[in-house]
Amino acid sequence: MDQRRLTWQVRERLTWLAWLLDSSIPIPGTRLTIGLDALIGLVPVLGDAVGVLLSSYIVREAAALGAPRSILARMAFNVALEGLIGMIPLAGDVFDAAWKANQRNVRLLGAWLDAPRAAQRSSRAFVAALVAGTAAFLVAACVAGFFIARWLWSLLGT
């Protein structure tokens, strides 16, 4: 079987899985949809863990297709964000239903398969911004910690 056909089959399977997990159940009276991932996520802790595992399958398949690390990092970020926020009761489930990490990841994979350079450039910029934002947060947390410790020290010293 040639590589293009195999890639097409994987892409179709992942598109179907993302739809099943994120949008397969219409909410009556609205144009909104949820998927099995949102329903599974209603089970505290275990449901979110199962959702992350199912979402990770799409990332694994992208890696098997040869997606670059920047694309995989962006996909992993989508899964991690959905998993972490998904742990918050009720609000996390609403976020999970709205964020639709699986469909985002399939779109990222499709963008990379269709236009590898543009998708990789965009994902590299995203990863760079994420690293810079994380570093800025850590610096701010250290500075705030220093001033809080100094303030507490002055309270204890008087």
MARKOL-234798 format. One line per field, with one value per residue: residue number from 1; residue in three letters; x, y, z of N, C-alpha, C, O in turn. Coordinates in Angstrom, 2 decimals. Layout:
num = (NUM;...)
residu = (Ala;...)
n.x = (X;...)
n.y = (Y;...)
n.z = (Z;...)
ca.x = (X;...)
ca.y = (Y;...)
ca.z = (Z;...)
c.x = (X;...)
c.y = (Y;...)
c.z = (Z;...)
o.x = (X;...)
o.y = (Y;...)
o.z = (Z;...)
END
This chain:
num = (1;2;3;4;5;6;7;8;9;10;11;12;13;14;15;16;17;18;19;20;21;22;23;24;25;26;27;28;29;30;31;32;33;34;35;36;37;38;39;40;41;42;43;44;45;46;47;48;49;50;51;52;53;54;55;56;57;58;59;60;61;62;63;64;65;66;67;68;69;70;71;72;73;74;75;76;77;78;79;80;81;82;83;84;85;86;87;88;89;90;91;92;93;94;95;96;97;98;99;100;101;102;103;104;105;106;107;108;109;110;111;112;113;114;115;116;117;118;119;120;121;122;123;124;125;126;127;128;129;130;131;132;133;134;135;136;137;138;139;140;141;142;143;144;145;146;147;148;149;150;151;152;153;154;155;156;157;158)
residu = (Met;Asp;Gln;Arg;Arg;Leu;Thr;Trp;Gln;Val;Arg;Glu;Arg;Leu;Thr;Trp;Leu;Ala;Trp;Leu;Leu;Asp;Ser;Ser;Ile;Pro;Ile;Pro;Gly;Thr;Arg;Leu;Thr;Ile;Gly;Leu;Asp;Ala;Leu;Ile;Gly;Leu;Val;Pro;Val;Leu;Gly;Asp;Ala;Val;Gly;Val;Leu;Leu;Ser;Ser;Tyr;Ile;Val;Arg;Glu;Ala;Ala;Ala;Leu;Gly;Ala;Pro;Arg;Ser;Ile;Leu;Ala;Arg;Met;Ala;Phe;Asn;Val;Ala;Leu;Glu;Gly;Leu;Ile;Gly;Met;Ile;Pro;Leu;Ala;Gly;Asp;Val;Phe;Asp;Ala;Ala;Trp;Lys;Ala;Asn;Gln;Arg;Asn;Val;Arg;Leu;Leu;Gly;Ala;Trp;Leu;Asp;Ala;Pro;Arg;Ala;Ala;Gln;Arg;Ser;Ser;Arg;Ala;Phe;Val;Ala;Ala;Leu;Val;Ala;Gly;Thr;Ala;Ala;Phe;Leu;Val;Ala;Ala;Cys;Val;Ala;Gly;Phe;Phe;Ile;Ala;Arg;Trp;Leu;Trp;Ser;Leu;Leu;Gly;Thr)
n.x = (0.86;0.57;2.26;0.80;-1.89;-2.06;-1.52;-3.77;-5.78;-5.19;-5.55;-8.32;-9.36;-8.51;-9.84;-12.48;-12.39;-11.79;-14.12;-15.99;-15.12;-15.34;-17.59;-19.86;-22.41;-25.34;-26.67;-29.90;-32.11;-30.23;-27.35;-25.12;-22.64;-21.48;-19.05;-18.07;-15.90;-16.48;-18.61;-17.40;-15.62;-17.20;-17.04;-15.38;-11.88;-10.95;-12.38;-11.35;-8.69;-8.94;-9.96;-7.73;-5.92;-7.23;-7.18;-4.45;-3.82;-4.26;-2.16;-0.02;-0.39;0.06;2.76;3.72;3.24;5.22;5.20;6.63;8.49;7.62;4.96;3.91;4.37;2.65;0.22;0.27;0.16;-2.49;-3.92;-3.00;-3.85;-6.65;-6.96;-6.01;-7.62;-10.00;-10.23;-11.42;-14.36;-17.47;-17.06;-14.74;-15.71;-17.40;-15.50;-14.02;-15.92;-16.13;-13.49;-12.47;-10.13;-9.27;-10.28;-8.98;-6.37;-6.42;-6.89;-4.49;-2.68;-3.63;-3.12;-0.36;0.17;-0.84;0.47;3.44;5.67;4.57;2.80;4.61;6.23;4.37;3.73;6.20;6.51;4.39;5.21;7.57;6.49;5.00;7.02;8.41;6.36;5.95;8.45;8.45;6.32;7.39;9.58;8.17;6.74;8.84;9.89;7.64;7.46;9.85;9.35;7.14;8.26;10.15;8.46;7.09;9.28;9.91;7.65;7.95;10.29;9.68)
n.y = (-1.18;2.21;5.12;7.55;6.75;5.27;7.30;8.90;7.16;6.97;9.62;9.96;8.12;9.30;11.74;10.89;9.74;12.03;13.52;11.78;11.86;14.59;15.90;14.37;14.20;15.84;18.73;18.99;21.39;23.31;24.51;23.38;20.89;17.99;15.53;12.07;12.30;14.47;13.38;11.14;12.53;13.41;11.63;11.79;12.40;9.73;9.67;11.93;11.15;8.95;10.29;11.89;9.87;8.77;11.01;11.27;9.26;10.28;12.09;10.30;8.88;10.96;11.37;8.93;9.30;11.02;13.67;16.82;17.78;20.28;20.49;18.25;19.03;21.20;19.89;18.20;20.14;21.06;18.75;18.45;20.87;20.61;18.32;19.14;21.42;20.17;18.70;20.29;20.44;20.52;23.24;22.52;20.47;21.89;23.49;21.47;20.51;22.74;23.42;21.28;19.62;17.37;17.69;20.06;19.11;17.27;19.04;20.50;18.46;17.89;20.37;20.35;18.12;19.05;21.53;21.56;23.28;25.83;25.14;24.07;26.28;28.01;26.49;26.34;29.01;29.24;27.42;28.70;31.09;30.01;28.91;31.28;32.67;30.94;31.10;33.85;33.87;32.24;33.82;36.08;34.86;34.13;36.66;37.79;35.97;36.54;39.20;38.76;37.05;38.82;40.77;39.21;38.59;41.11;41.56;39.64;40.52;42.85)
n.z = (0.00;-0.84;0.55;0.62;0.53;2.88;4.76;4.26;5.14;7.89;8.59;8.08;9.95;12.37;12.20;12.40;14.99;16.53;16.06;17.26;19.94;20.54;19.33;18.71;19.83;19.63;21.27;22.26;20.83;20.40;18.52;19.39;20.18;21.94;22.93;23.41;25.10;26.79;28.22;29.44;31.00;33.08;35.13;38.09;38.25;37.26;34.83;33.53;33.26;31.55;29.33;28.64;27.94;25.68;24.01;23.73;22.00;19.43;19.26;19.38;17.00;15.19;15.67;14.72;12.04;11.47;12.26;13.15;16.16;17.13;16.28;17.57;20.22;20.44;20.08;22.32;24.30;23.92;24.70;27.35;28.53;28.28;29.85;32.40;33.10;32.83;35.14;37.03;38.75;37.04;35.76;34.41;32.82;31.13;29.86;28.58;26.76;25.13;24.26;22.70;22.12;20.65;18.04;17.42;17.39;15.29;13.21;13.34;12.63;10.06;8.83;8.91;7.29;4.86;4.37;5.23;5.97;6.65;8.75;10.58;11.10;12.30;14.57;15.83;16.54;18.36;20.37;21.17;22.20;24.28;25.91;26.55;27.90;30.07;31.31;31.99;33.79;35.83;36.66;37.58;39.66;41.35;42.01;43.28;45.39;46.72;47.61;49.25;51.16;52.22;53.31;55.22;56.84;57.80;59.35;61.34;62.47;63.82)
ca.x = (0.00;1.45;2.29;-0.29;-3.15;-1.97;-1.67;-5.17;-6.58;-4.93;-6.19;-9.76;-9.64;-8.34;-10.93;-13.67;-12.19;-11.92;-15.55;-16.63;-14.74;-15.60;-18.78;-20.80;-23.72;-25.94;-27.46;-31.20;-32.56;-29.10;-26.43;-23.93;-22.44;-20.44;-18.64;-17.91;-14.89;-17.16;-19.39;-16.46;-15.05;-18.09;-16.58;-14.24;-10.50;-10.78;-12.90;-10.40;-7.50;-9.30;-10.04;-6.36;-5.36;-7.84;-6.66;-3.04;-3.74;-4.14;-0.79;0.85;-0.53;0.75;4.20;3.99;3.24;6.43;5.00;7.77;8.31;6.86;3.54;3.56;4.32;1.40;-0.86;0.35;-0.35;-3.96;-4.39;-2.70;-4.75;-7.98;-6.92;-5.86;-8.81;-11.10;-10.33;-12.23;-15.75;-18.44;-16.43;-13.82;-16.49;-17.85;-14.31;-13.73;-16.88;-15.89;-12.12;-12.40;-8.70;-9.04;-10.50;-7.87;-5.17;-6.57;-6.68;-3.05;-2.07;-4.02;-2.39;1.02;0.21;-1.13;1.48;4.34;6.52;3.75;2.31;5.73;6.64;3.35;3.84;7.44;6.22;3.53;6.03;8.46;5.68;4.65;8.22;8.65;5.31;6.22;9.63;8.01;5.51;8.28;10.31;7.22;6.45;10.02;9.93;6.55;7.85;10.88;8.74;6.29;9.17;10.71;7.39;6.90;10.47;9.78;6.60;8.52;11.38;9.20)
ca.y = (0.00;3.38;5.96;8.56;6.09;4.94;8.58;9.29;6.30;7.39;10.94;9.72;7.46;10.28;12.72;10.23;9.62;13.38;13.84;10.95;12.32;16.02;16.53;13.38;14.22;17.18;19.16;19.34;22.78;24.22;24.06;22.91;19.45;17.50;14.20;11.08;12.80;15.29;12.49;10.37;13.47;13.63;10.75;12.50;11.96;8.61;10.06;12.85;10.37;8.17;11.26;12.25;8.71;8.70;12.14;11.02;8.36;11.12;12.61;9.17;8.62;12.06;11.07;7.82;9.84;11.81;15.09;17.36;17.98;21.50;20.15;17.33;19.81;21.97;18.92;17.78;21.26;21.02;17.63;18.75;21.94;20.03;17.40;19.86;22.20;19.21;18.17;21.20;19.98;21.25;24.22;21.77;19.74;22.89;23.83;20.30;20.48;23.89;23.45;20.27;19.41;16.34;18.28;21.00;18.35;16.72;20.18;20.75;17.39;18.13;21.54;19.93;17.23;19.84;22.59;21.28;24.40;26.86;24.60;23.92;27.64;28.48;25.74;26.77;30.31;28.95;26.80;29.75;31.98;29.24;28.85;32.64;32.95;30.14;31.71;35.12;33.51;31.77;34.98;36.87;34.12;34.25;38.04;37.92;35.18;37.30;40.33;38.21;36.60;40.02;41.36;38.35;38.76;42.40;41.39;38.84;41.26;43.98)
ca.z = (0.00;-0.91;1.74;0.60;0.89;4.30;5.47;4.12;6.02;9.26;8.73;8.16;11.23;13.43;12.07;12.96;16.44;17.10;16.03;18.28;21.27;20.76;18.73;18.18;20.49;19.57;22.43;21.70;20.89;20.14;17.48;20.10;20.30;22.84;22.52;24.48;26.03;27.81;29.09;30.23;31.95;34.22;36.21;38.69;38.13;36.33;33.53;32.91;32.90;30.37;28.24;28.24;27.24;24.34;23.24;23.47;20.84;18.23;19.27;19.05;15.56;14.50;15.78;13.82;10.68;11.30;12.59;13.89;17.60;17.43;16.09;18.66;21.46;20.43;20.30;23.72;25.08;23.83;25.53;28.75;28.98;28.44;30.98;33.67;33.39;32.92;36.50;37.84;38.62;36.23;34.87;33.58;31.82;30.15;29.08;27.76;25.66;24.25;23.75;21.65;21.85;19.63;16.72;17.22;17.06;13.94;12.29;13.31;11.84;8.66;8.33;8.68;6.12;3.66;4.19;6.35;6.42;7.30;10.02;11.49;11.49;13.23;15.81;16.49;17.16;19.50;21.41;21.68;23.04;25.48;26.75;27.06;28.88;31.26;31.96;32.59;34.96;36.88;37.17;38.36;40.89;42.23;42.51;44.25;46.56;47.43;48.32;50.32;52.21;52.85;54.10;56.40;57.67;58.50;60.37;62.43;63.06;64.64)
c.x = (0.90;1.24;1.15;-1.61;-3.17;-2.16;-3.11;-6.05;-6.41;-5.65;-7.71;-10.15;-9.53;-9.41;-12.21;-13.56;-12.35;-13.38;-16.28;-16.36;-15.21;-16.96;-19.88;-22.21;-24.30;-26.73;-28.80;-31.56;-31.46;-28.32;-25.15;-23.87;-21.40;-20.07;-18.52;-16.90;-15.53;-17.99;-18.49;-15.87;-15.92;-17.73;-15.33;-12.92;-10.32;-11.25;-11.94;-9.13;-7.77;-9.39;-8.67;-5.71;-5.92;-7.31;-5.20;-2.83;-3.55;-2.73;0.19;0.79;0.15;2.26;4.58;4.02;4.46;6.27;6.18;7.44;7.48;5.36;3.09;3.48;3.04;0.20;-0.89;-0.15;-1.88;-4.53;-4.18;-3.63;-6.15;-8.02;-6.84;-7.11;-10.02;-11.28;-11.17;-13.69;-16.64;-17.81;-15.46;-14.54;-17.01;-16.66;-13.97;-14.64;-16.63;-14.52;-11.91;-10.97;-8.45;-9.23;-9.42;-6.63;-5.25;-6.41;-5.19;-2.32;-2.38;-3.28;-0.95;1.13;0.00;-0.05;2.50;5.12;5.72;3.27;3.44;6.21;5.67;3.49;5.12;7.23;5.36;4.36;6.99;7.70;5.29;5.84;8.51;7.62;5.53;7.41;9.25;7.18;6.40;9.09;9.39;6.89;7.62;10.13;8.85;6.89;8.90;10.26;7.82;7.16;9.77;9.69;7.14;8.08;10.39;8.69;7.15;9.61;10.92;8.45)
c.y = (1.24;4.30;6.98;7.95;5.76;6.20;9.04;8.47;6.69;8.71;10.80;9.09;8.45;11.36;12.15;10.14;10.98;13.81;13.07;11.48;13.74;16.52;15.58;13.44;15.64;17.48;19.65;20.82;23.79;23.72;23.51;21.39;19.17;16.11;13.27;11.54;13.63;14.42;11.67;11.26;13.78;12.74;11.40;11.72;10.85;8.98;10.99;12.11;9.55;9.10;11.67;11.09;8.59;9.81;11.93;10.07;9.17;11.68;11.51;8.85;9.71;11.83;9.94;8.27;10.72;13.29;15.59;17.64;19.22;21.26;19.25;18.06;20.62;21.07;18.47;18.89;21.26;19.93;17.93;19.82;21.39;19.09;18.11;20.65;21.29;18.63;19.06;20.78;20.99;22.25;23.52;21.00;20.67;23.28;22.70;20.24;21.61;23.86;22.48;20.03;18.41;16.90;19.32;20.24;17.73;17.83;20.53;19.71;17.58;19.30;21.17;19.03;18.01;20.88;22.49;22.49;25.45;26.38;24.49;25.29;28.20;27.78;26.09;28.11;30.12;28.39;27.84;30.70;31.28;29.16;30.22;33.01;32.19;30.72;33.02;34.86;33.07;32.91;35.82;36.18;34.21;35.65;38.25;37.16;35.90;38.43;39.87;37.74;37.79;40.70;40.55;38.49;40.06;42.31;40.64;39.61;42.39;43.52)
c.z = (0.00;0.29;1.78;1.01;2.38;5.14;5.42;5.05;7.49;9.53;8.88;9.50;12.39;13.39;12.68;14.49;17.12;17.13;17.13;19.68;21.56;20.31;18.29;18.76;20.43;20.85;21.88;21.88;20.65;18.94;18.08;20.13;21.37;22.33;23.70;25.52;27.14;28.76;30.00;31.33;33.14;35.41;36.81;38.56;37.09;34.93;32.80;32.47;31.64;29.15;27.73;27.48;25.82;23.45;22.86;22.29;19.55;18.14;18.88;17.55;14.73;14.53;14.83;12.35;10.42;11.57;13.41;15.36;17.91;17.27;17.24;20.00;21.55;20.67;21.76;24.64;25.08;24.74;27.01;29.31;29.22;29.64;32.32;34.04;33.54;34.31;37.42;37.68;37.89;35.26;33.93;32.49;30.74;29.25;28.11;26.54;24.66;23.58;22.59;21.18;20.73;18.22;16.41;16.76;15.67;12.90;12.20;12.45;10.36;8.06;8.04;7.46;4.82;3.35;5.33;6.86;7.17;8.67;11.03;11.98;12.53;14.59;16.55;17.20;18.42;20.66;22.01;22.60;24.34;26.44;27.36;28.13;30.18;32.03;32.66;33.85;36.12;37.49;38.05;39.69;41.87;42.83;43.57;45.53;47.39;48.24;49.44;51.48;52.95;53.76;55.38;57.36;58.47;59.57;61.59;63.17;63.96;65.84)
o.x = (1.87;0.20;0.59;-2.38;-4.19;-2.89;-3.64;-6.96;-7.38;-6.28;-8.31;-11.14;-10.37;-9.85;-12.93;-14.52;-12.98;-13.84;-17.11;-17.26;-15.47;-17.45;-20.75;-23.12;-23.79;-27.36;-28.83;-31.34;-31.71;-28.58;-24.20;-24.89;-20.55;-20.69;-18.82;-17.02;-15.15;-18.05;-18.78;-15.64;-15.45;-18.06;-14.32;-12.90;-9.59;-10.59;-11.74;-8.57;-6.91;-8.94;-8.47;-5.01;-5.18;-7.03;-4.75;-1.78;-2.77;-2.15;1.13;1.82;0.75;2.95;5.63;4.72;4.70;7.11;6.69;6.27;6.72;4.57;2.02;2.62;2.42;-0.73;-1.96;-0.80;-2.50;-5.51;-5.07;-4.13;-6.77;-9.01;-7.54;-7.59;-10.95;-12.35;-11.59;-14.20;-16.54;-17.99;-15.36;-14.04;-17.06;-16.81;-13.67;-14.19;-16.89;-14.41;-11.25;-10.64;-7.52;-8.44;-9.00;-5.93;-4.25;-5.85;-4.69;-1.46;-1.49;-2.85;-0.37;2.07;0.59;0.31;2.42;5.23;6.16;3.31;3.25;6.55;6.09;3.37;5.14;7.71;5.59;4.22;7.19;8.20;5.25;5.67;8.81;7.97;5.32;7.38;9.67;7.32;6.19;9.27;9.78;6.77;7.42;10.42;9.11;6.63;8.85;10.58;7.73;6.85;9.89;10.02;7.00;7.88;10.75;8.82;6.84;9.83;11.69;7.98)
o.y = (1.30;4.28;7.25;8.57;5.94;6.17;9.52;9.01;6.74;8.89;11.46;9.48;8.44;11.84;12.84;10.43;11.07;14.40;13.64;11.55;14.07;17.51;15.98;12.80;16.54;16.59;20.63;21.40;25.00;22.64;23.20;20.71;20.01;15.59;13.64;11.19;13.51;14.69;11.51;10.81;14.34;13.05;11.54;10.51;11.05;8.64;10.86;12.42;9.47;8.75;11.78;11.31;8.33;9.59;12.37;10.09;8.78;11.73;11.75;8.59;9.42;12.08;9.99;7.69;11.13;14.09;14.87;17.72;19.21;21.77;19.46;17.75;20.70;21.44;18.37;18.62;21.45;20.16;17.69;19.69;21.69;19.05;17.74;20.56;21.60;18.12;18.61;20.77;22.20;22.13;23.89;20.88;20.31;23.38;22.96;19.96;21.44;24.24;22.83;20.22;18.58;16.61;19.45;20.68;17.68;17.60;20.82;20.06;17.45;19.25;21.61;19.15;17.67;21.07;23.26;22.68;25.93;27.13;24.78;25.45;28.79;28.42;26.13;28.31;30.78;28.83;27.86;31.08;31.92;29.34;30.33;33.59;32.73;30.82;33.27;35.56;33.47;32.96;36.23;36.84;34.36;35.80;38.83;37.65;35.88;38.61;40.52;37.99;37.76;41.15;41.11;38.51;40.11;42.95;40.99;39.38;42.86;44.35)
o.z = (0.75;0.94;2.84;1.75;3.05;6.14;6.43;5.69;8.25;10.57;9.72;10.12;13.29;14.44;13.40;15.20;18.17;18.11;17.83;20.52;22.72;20.86;17.53;18.22;21.10;21.42;21.13;22.94;20.69;18.42;17.36;20.10;21.67;21.41;24.84;26.70;28.31;29.96;31.18;32.45;34.13;36.56;36.12;38.74;36.12;33.94;31.59;31.42;30.76;28.06;26.52;26.49;24.88;22.27;21.80;21.65;18.68;17.05;18.12;16.93;13.69;13.55;14.19;11.53;9.28;11.15;14.27;15.74;18.88;18.07;17.82;20.82;22.61;21.39;22.36;25.64;26.13;25.45;27.83;30.43;30.25;30.37;33.27;35.17;34.29;34.63;38.49;36.55;38.13;34.05;32.75;31.37;29.56;28.03;26.94;25.43;23.46;22.41;21.61;20.01;19.95;17.33;15.26;15.84;14.95;11.83;11.11;11.65;9.52;6.91;7.05;6.68;3.79;2.19;6.29;8.07;8.22;9.64;12.21;13.15;13.53;15.63;17.78;18.31;19.43;21.80;23.23;23.66;25.40;27.65;28.55;29.15;31.26;33.26;33.78;34.85;37.26;38.71;39.14;40.72;43.07;44.01;44.63;46.63;48.62;49.41;50.48;52.64;54.17;54.86;56.46;58.57;59.65;60.62;62.73;64.36;64.80;66.62)
END
